[in-house]
Amino acid sequence: MKAVYSLLLVSALACGCVRARANTTPDAPLDVPAPPPRDVAPNDVEPPPPVPLVPEPARSELPFTRPAAPREQPRPEPPKPEPAKAEPANAEPAAEPPRPADDPAKPPTTLQTTPATEEGEMERGIRAALIRAAADLSRINYRALNPDAQTQYDTAKRFIRQADDAIRSKNLVFAKSFADKAATIAAQLGGR
């Protein structure tokens, strides 16, 4: 029985030790130093006098214009034939001098972003992606698709057309972008 009492006593003491709390109280309140004295300067200073406005710069009468492009020299006009006085009826009319033909407008040159050696290889890769996309789209039954999938199908077809147009205009960067997008959409639609 003594063992039970001692066990209870030890367990009760152990329970009291489980809780951690400080039973100490401070001996004296903390000494807080006094705040430093305030030195406030008197506000007897006069505000500075107002500064006059800066006068507006003189405006020119002519508005700003960019320098004009060099003007072309006017072409000399061909001499005007003088009206003939009374000509006989059987005489042929005077032949007009040939007019100078205006230079036809030259098409702008295309800026080439890829080296010429890689251009053919890049175009073949683009065409392969377009063929793959067209083949994937041809295996899909358009009528069986839901409206969202039909929109994606139409978008892929549009990307194929835009890639073809970009290849014709030798814009291979855009053509590759459109071909990759079309191939990706067609592959996702084909996997449904």
Backbone bond lengths (Angstrom), bond angles and torsions (degrees), N, CA, C in turn:
res aa  C-N    CA-C-N  psi(-1)  N-CA   C-N-CA  omega(-1)  CA-C   N-CA-C  phi
1 M - - - 1.413 - - 1.523 110.77 -
2 K 1.290 114.60 -34.76 1.443 117.96 178.42 1.522 110.23 -61.91
3 A 1.289 114.41 -33.25 1.464 118.53 -179.04 1.523 110.39 -66.44
4 V 1.319 117.96 -36.46 1.444 122.12 -178.99 1.534 109.13 -69.14
5 Y 1.349 116.18 -45.08 1.456 119.43 179.27 1.528 111.18 -62.65
6 S 1.307 114.31 -42.74 1.463 116.81 179.81 1.525 111.08 -66.51
7 L 1.308 115.45 -35.36 1.473 119.49 177.76 1.527 110.06 -65.71
8 L 1.314 118.30 -41.79 1.461 121.90 178.30 1.530 110.72 -65.37
9 L 1.306 115.29 -40.00 1.450 119.30 179.98 1.529 110.77 -65.12
10 V 1.320 116.43 -43.43 1.471 120.74 179.51 1.524 110.02 -65.89
11 S 1.340 118.52 -40.87 1.457 120.56 179.95 1.526 111.02 -67.29
12 A 1.330 117.93 -37.42 1.451 120.26 178.34 1.526 110.34 -65.83
13 L 1.319 116.79 -41.47 1.458 120.08 177.72 1.525 110.73 -66.25
14 A 1.328 115.87 -36.96 1.459 119.87 -179.59 1.535 110.12 -67.00
15 C 1.313 117.03 -37.24 1.473 120.09 179.05 1.517 110.30 -65.31
16 G 1.264 116.58 -36.62 1.450 119.65 178.53 1.513 112.27 -67.61
17 C 1.316 116.69 -27.18 1.463 120.60 -179.24 1.528 112.08 -83.00
18 V 1.294 116.49 -15.79 1.451 119.66 -177.18 1.513 110.22 -67.89
19 R 1.297 117.35 -38.56 1.447 120.19 -179.26 1.515 109.15 -79.47
20 A 1.322 114.81 131.89 1.457 118.64 178.63 1.509 108.40 -106.86
21 R 1.324 115.76 120.18 1.440 119.50 176.18 1.528 108.17 -152.34
22 A 1.259 113.48 149.11 1.457 118.34 -178.79 1.515 108.60 -89.04
23 N 1.305 115.31 126.20 1.459 120.40 179.91 1.520 110.77 -102.58
24 T 1.298 117.39 11.74 1.450 118.88 -177.53 1.513 109.15 -94.95
25 T 1.276 115.80 146.74 1.453 122.06 174.96 1.512 106.79 -117.66
26 P 1.327 117.33 148.90 1.461 117.05 -179.48 1.529 110.07 -65.67
27 D 1.325 113.73 141.93 1.457 118.99 -178.04 1.521 110.88 -67.58
28 A 1.325 116.60 -43.23 1.450 120.06 -178.24 1.518 107.87 -140.17
29 P 1.309 119.52 153.22 1.464 120.26 178.05 1.527 109.70 -64.24
30 L 1.292 114.81 153.38 1.462 120.35 -179.54 1.521 109.49 -68.00
31 D 1.327 115.25 143.65 1.451 120.27 178.00 1.520 108.88 -88.26
32 V 1.313 116.65 112.35 1.453 121.95 178.91 1.520 107.12 -95.72
33 P 1.335 117.97 127.04 1.456 118.41 -178.92 1.533 110.27 -67.82
34 A 1.277 115.49 153.61 1.458 121.59 179.16 1.523 109.24 -73.20
35 P 1.347 118.10 146.85 1.463 119.32 -179.69 1.521 110.67 -66.41
36 P 1.340 117.04 151.75 1.457 119.35 -179.58 1.529 109.69 -67.31
37 P 1.304 116.34 156.47 1.474 118.22 -179.85 1.525 110.71 -68.50
38 R 1.305 116.06 147.28 1.471 121.80 -179.18 1.507 109.31 -90.27
39 D 1.326 114.63 125.47 1.462 119.77 174.06 1.511 107.13 -108.27
40 V 1.290 117.88 104.97 1.455 122.75 -178.23 1.514 107.63 -108.55
41 A 1.318 115.95 125.33 1.460 120.24 178.84 1.520 108.47 -79.10
42 P 1.306 117.62 141.15 1.463 119.25 178.67 1.523 110.38 -68.16
43 N 1.295 116.26 149.38 1.462 122.74 -176.79 1.530 109.78 -99.60
44 D 1.323 115.74 57.56 1.459 120.07 179.99 1.516 112.29 -98.88
45 V 1.300 118.58 11.05 1.461 122.50 -176.56 1.521 108.91 -80.24
46 E 1.327 116.65 135.77 1.455 121.21 178.21 1.527 109.79 -78.65
47 P 1.315 117.25 144.59 1.468 118.52 177.66 1.526 109.26 -68.18
48 P 1.320 116.96 151.47 1.460 119.03 179.70 1.524 110.30 -65.19
49 P 1.343 116.74 150.92 1.471 118.81 179.97 1.535 109.71 -67.18
50 P 1.318 117.98 149.50 1.468 120.58 -179.46 1.525 110.50 -64.99
51 V 1.302 114.22 141.91 1.461 121.04 179.90 1.521 108.13 -87.93
52 P 1.347 118.22 133.23 1.471 118.73 179.07 1.529 110.27 -68.27
53 L 1.309 115.07 152.74 1.463 120.98 179.24 1.518 110.66 -68.07
54 V 1.302 114.81 149.13 1.465 120.51 177.17 1.524 107.37 -75.14
55 P 1.332 117.82 132.85 1.469 118.33 -178.95 1.530 110.14 -65.84
56 E 1.318 115.19 145.47 1.457 121.32 -179.33 1.524 109.33 -68.96
57 P 1.335 116.93 136.14 1.464 118.10 179.50 1.525 110.49 -65.50
58 A 1.303 114.05 152.69 1.466 119.59 -179.22 1.520 109.11 -66.47
59 R 1.287 114.74 136.13 1.465 119.41 179.19 1.511 108.96 -94.85
60 S 1.304 114.00 142.97 1.462 116.99 176.75 1.519 108.51 -81.79
61 E 1.261 115.90 155.91 1.463 120.99 -178.47 1.527 110.63 -75.08
62 L 1.327 116.67 -26.79 1.469 120.08 -177.61 1.515 109.23 -92.81
63 P 1.308 117.86 134.17 1.464 119.10 176.45 1.531 109.07 -70.52
64 F 1.309 115.12 156.65 1.460 119.67 179.62 1.518 109.88 -66.67
65 T 1.294 115.52 129.32 1.461 120.44 176.81 1.507 108.44 -131.47
66 R 1.270 114.48 152.14 1.457 119.69 176.31 1.512 108.52 -76.19
67 P 1.323 116.15 152.78 1.460 116.87 177.55 1.521 110.11 -60.72
68 A 1.273 114.42 136.13 1.462 120.07 -177.13 1.525 109.70 -70.93
69 A 1.316 114.19 147.27 1.453 119.29 176.38 1.528 108.11 -66.39
70 P 1.322 115.75 150.27 1.468 116.50 -179.95 1.529 110.04 -59.26
71 R 1.265 114.61 134.48 1.467 119.49 -177.95 1.519 110.05 -82.53
72 E 1.297 112.47 145.91 1.468 117.43 176.62 1.526 107.99 -76.31
73 Q 1.284 115.22 147.58 1.453 119.50 176.62 1.520 108.17 -69.04
74 P 1.294 117.17 132.00 1.472 117.52 179.46 1.531 109.62 -62.50
75 R 1.294 112.59 138.90 1.474 117.80 179.08 1.529 108.87 -73.68
76 P 1.279 115.02 139.61 1.470 116.03 177.75 1.529 109.40 -68.06
77 E 1.291 114.40 134.07 1.462 119.03 179.53 1.528 108.75 -76.00
78 P 1.317 115.24 141.52 1.463 117.11 178.05 1.534 109.25 -64.19
79 P 1.283 116.74 147.45 1.470 118.48 -179.54 1.529 110.48 -61.14
80 K 1.302 113.81 137.93 1.468 119.63 -179.59 1.529 108.18 -82.01
81 P 1.322 114.39 132.47 1.462 115.80 177.85 1.530 109.58 -69.84
82 E 1.275 114.21 137.39 1.458 118.74 179.69 1.518 108.90 -77.47
83 P 1.286 116.41 143.21 1.456 117.59 179.81 1.534 109.69 -62.81
84 A 1.260 112.30 131.43 1.470 117.73 -178.88 1.516 109.13 -77.19
85 K 1.283 112.81 148.69 1.454 117.13 176.75 1.512 107.06 -73.95
86 A 1.131 123.43 -165.19 1.460 125.53 -176.16 1.517 109.28 -59.44
87 E 1.328 114.81 116.17 1.468 119.53 178.01 1.516 107.82 -102.12
88 P 1.278 113.79 152.76 1.460 115.38 176.67 1.522 110.18 -67.11
89 A 1.273 119.96 154.89 1.455 125.96 -176.58 1.505 111.61 -67.06
90 N 1.318 120.08 -28.00 1.455 120.96 -175.87 1.538 111.77 -89.72
91 A 1.313 119.19 -0.57 1.476 121.29 -178.98 1.523 109.03 -81.20
92 E 1.354 115.79 144.68 1.467 120.90 179.59 1.526 108.71 -79.65
93 P 1.307 117.06 145.90 1.459 119.25 177.67 1.524 109.35 -65.97
94 A 1.333 116.02 150.91 1.461 120.16 -178.38 1.524 109.41 -67.61
95 A 1.322 115.38 138.35 1.465 120.51 -179.29 1.530 109.10 -74.97
96 E 1.332 115.93 134.33 1.456 120.11 179.24 1.518 109.29 -77.46
97 P 1.322 117.41 143.32 1.462 118.33 177.99 1.534 109.59 -67.14
98 P 1.321 117.66 147.76 1.476 119.27 -178.41 1.530 110.07 -67.29
99 R 1.311 114.84 138.98 1.463 120.05 -179.42 1.530 108.63 -83.92
100 P 1.322 115.97 141.46 1.462 117.45 179.02 1.522 110.00 -68.51
101 A 1.324 116.42 133.52 1.465 121.26 -179.45 1.523 108.92 -77.15
102 D 1.303 114.64 132.69 1.466 118.49 176.08 1.523 108.28 -67.99
103 D 1.318 116.39 145.84 1.465 120.01 178.97 1.519 108.58 -66.20
104 P 1.343 116.60 128.29 1.469 117.61 178.78 1.532 108.76 -66.20
105 A 1.320 116.04 146.29 1.466 120.93 -179.33 1.522 109.09 -66.07
106 K 1.310 116.21 126.68 1.459 120.55 179.64 1.520 108.09 -83.76
107 P 1.339 117.42 138.87 1.467 118.51 178.72 1.530 109.14 -68.46
108 P 1.327 117.00 146.28 1.462 119.30 -179.75 1.525 110.15 -65.90
109 T 1.288 115.81 147.88 1.457 119.78 178.97 1.519 109.04 -77.71
110 T 1.320 115.40 149.04 1.453 121.44 -179.01 1.516 109.36 -86.50
111 L 1.314 115.81 133.17 1.449 120.65 176.33 1.516 107.97 -76.32
112 Q 1.312 116.77 123.33 1.448 121.35 -175.42 1.519 108.55 -96.65
113 T 1.353 116.11 117.40 1.457 120.06 -177.82 1.514 112.44 -94.14
114 T 1.313 118.30 -16.74 1.458 121.04 178.24 1.515 108.86 -113.33
115 P 1.335 116.90 148.80 1.463 118.98 177.46 1.528 110.45 -62.28
116 A 1.313 115.34 151.27 1.470 120.17 -176.26 1.520 111.33 -61.59
117 T 1.316 117.87 -32.00 1.474 120.04 -178.94 1.520 111.21 -68.89
118 E 1.331 117.63 -32.91 1.458 120.65 -178.72 1.527 112.66 -89.65
119 E 1.305 117.34 -10.81 1.459 120.74 -175.69 1.528 111.70 -62.28
120 G 1.324 117.23 -46.36 1.469 120.61 -179.48 1.513 111.59 -63.98
121 E 1.325 116.24 -40.84 1.460 120.02 179.81 1.533 110.87 -66.47
122 M 1.312 116.18 -40.14 1.463 120.49 179.25 1.532 110.61 -66.21
123 E 1.326 116.44 -39.87 1.462 119.81 179.05 1.530 110.79 -65.21
124 R 1.341 117.44 -38.66 1.469 119.98 177.61 1.527 110.77 -63.70
125 G 1.323 116.99 -40.07 1.462 120.37 177.93 1.520 111.97 -64.49
126 I 1.317 115.87 -39.38 1.464 120.06 178.78 1.520 110.40 -65.98
127 R 1.331 115.82 -44.70 1.478 119.29 179.11 1.525 110.87 -62.10
128 A 1.344 117.58 -38.19 1.474 120.50 178.80 1.526 110.40 -63.74
129 A 1.336 117.17 -41.59 1.468 120.21 178.13 1.529 110.58 -64.70
130 L 1.339 117.03 -38.45 1.470 120.10 178.90 1.525 111.08 -66.89
131 I 1.331 116.88 -39.68 1.474 120.12 179.00 1.520 109.55 -65.55
132 R 1.339 116.88 -42.38 1.461 121.05 178.77 1.530 110.30 -61.62
133 A 1.332 116.84 -44.11 1.462 120.42 -179.90 1.528 111.06 -64.78
134 A 1.335 116.74 -43.12 1.467 119.93 179.30 1.525 110.74 -64.24
135 A 1.335 117.74 -38.51 1.462 120.82 178.76 1.526 110.70 -66.10
136 D 1.324 117.14 -42.04 1.466 119.93 178.11 1.525 110.70 -63.31
137 L 1.330 117.13 -41.17 1.458 120.24 -179.88 1.529 111.96 -69.53
138 S 1.328 117.56 -31.07 1.470 119.44 -178.92 1.525 111.28 -70.32
139 R 1.334 119.13 -23.15 1.466 122.37 179.36 1.530 112.32 -82.61
140 I 1.333 117.32 -6.00 1.460 120.75 -175.23 1.525 109.89 -96.66
141 N 1.335 116.29 134.04 1.461 122.53 175.82 1.523 106.80 -84.51
142 Y 1.311 116.61 107.06 1.461 122.45 -174.97 1.522 111.58 -61.05
143 R 1.341 117.63 -38.89 1.464 121.00 -176.06 1.523 112.15 -70.15
144 A 1.325 117.60 -23.68 1.465 120.45 -179.06 1.523 112.11 -82.59
145 L 1.315 117.82 -7.93 1.465 121.45 -177.86 1.523 110.88 -81.24
146 N 1.335 115.64 150.24 1.465 119.47 174.04 1.534 108.31 -76.40
147 P 1.326 118.77 168.85 1.481 120.18 -175.55 1.542 114.13 -57.52
148 D 1.335 117.48 -38.19 1.468 119.32 179.09 1.524 110.96 -65.69
149 A 1.318 116.18 -42.06 1.467 120.05 179.97 1.530 110.37 -68.24
150 Q 1.339 117.25 -34.79 1.465 119.64 176.60 1.527 110.65 -64.17
151 T 1.338 116.59 -38.28 1.466 120.24 176.59 1.521 110.13 -62.68
152 Q 1.322 117.25 -42.14 1.462 121.04 178.61 1.531 110.78 -65.02
153 Y 1.322 116.67 -39.14 1.467 121.42 177.74 1.528 109.99 -61.06
154 D 1.343 115.71 -47.68 1.468 120.01 178.94 1.528 111.68 -62.43
155 T 1.321 116.38 -37.46 1.465 120.55 178.27 1.523 110.60 -64.37
156 A 1.318 117.02 -42.39 1.465 120.25 178.85 1.527 110.82 -63.50
157 K 1.319 117.38 -40.78 1.473 120.62 176.85 1.533 110.46 -61.79
158 R 1.349 116.56 -41.87 1.455 120.95 179.90 1.534 110.39 -64.67
159 F 1.329 116.96 -39.27 1.467 120.15 177.93 1.532 110.50 -63.54
160 I 1.321 117.17 -37.25 1.466 120.19 178.52 1.527 109.92 -63.56
161 R 1.341 116.89 -45.18 1.472 120.04 178.57 1.525 111.27 -62.48
162 Q 1.320 116.80 -43.21 1.459 120.23 -179.66 1.523 111.53 -65.51
163 A 1.328 117.12 -35.57 1.468 120.11 177.60 1.523 110.01 -66.82
164 D 1.329 117.31 -40.56 1.479 120.10 177.26 1.530 110.75 -61.81
165 D 1.326 116.21 -43.79 1.470 119.59 178.40 1.527 111.18 -62.54
166 A 1.328 116.65 -40.43 1.462 120.33 -179.74 1.527 111.08 -67.36
167 I 1.329 118.05 -34.74 1.470 120.50 177.11 1.520 109.35 -66.54
168 R 1.322 116.98 -41.89 1.465 119.75 179.58 1.525 111.77 -62.46
169 S 1.331 116.31 -34.19 1.463 119.19 179.21 1.531 111.57 -90.11
170 K 1.322 117.17 8.64 1.467 124.34 177.31 1.527 112.40 61.69
171 N 1.313 117.05 29.89 1.453 121.86 174.75 1.522 106.84 -99.69
172 L 1.321 116.04 81.30 1.455 120.99 -171.37 1.526 112.90 -73.19
173 V 1.304 117.94 -25.09 1.464 119.45 179.32 1.533 109.79 -65.98
174 F 1.327 116.51 -48.29 1.464 119.53 177.65 1.523 110.98 -67.36
175 A 1.312 117.41 -38.42 1.459 120.43 179.62 1.523 110.27 -60.54
176 K 1.321 117.54 -42.67 1.468 120.69 179.56 1.515 110.35 -65.02
177 S 1.322 116.87 -41.29 1.465 120.54 179.38 1.528 110.85 -61.84
178 F 1.324 116.66 -47.84 1.468 120.24 179.78 1.528 111.29 -65.14
179 A 1.331 117.88 -40.38 1.459 121.00 -179.10 1.524 110.66 -65.40
180 D 1.324 117.38 -41.73 1.465 120.22 178.67 1.527 111.23 -63.99
181 K 1.326 116.59 -41.66 1.468 120.01 178.90 1.523 110.79 -64.06
182 A 1.332 116.61 -43.87 1.466 120.24 179.89 1.521 110.61 -63.43
183 A 1.335 118.06 -42.53 1.464 121.26 -179.32 1.521 110.55 -65.26
184 T 1.319 118.02 -39.38 1.453 121.61 -179.68 1.528 111.09 -65.47
185 I 1.319 116.89 -46.61 1.473 120.58 -179.93 1.520 110.18 -64.93
186 A 1.333 116.58 -43.02 1.474 119.53 -179.21 1.515 111.15 -64.20
187 A 1.342 118.38 -39.04 1.460 121.02 179.06 1.525 110.81 -66.39
188 Q 1.345 117.20 -38.45 1.461 119.86 178.76 1.520 111.16 -69.18
189 L 1.320 117.96 -38.34 1.466 120.43 178.03 1.529 110.57 -68.76
190 G 1.309 117.54 -36.04 1.456 121.48 -179.41 1.525 111.99 -70.99
191 G 1.314 117.94 -24.85 1.455 121.23 -178.99 1.510 113.54 -81.35
192 R 1.308 118.82 -2.81 1.474 121.85 -178.66 1.494 111.72 -71.49
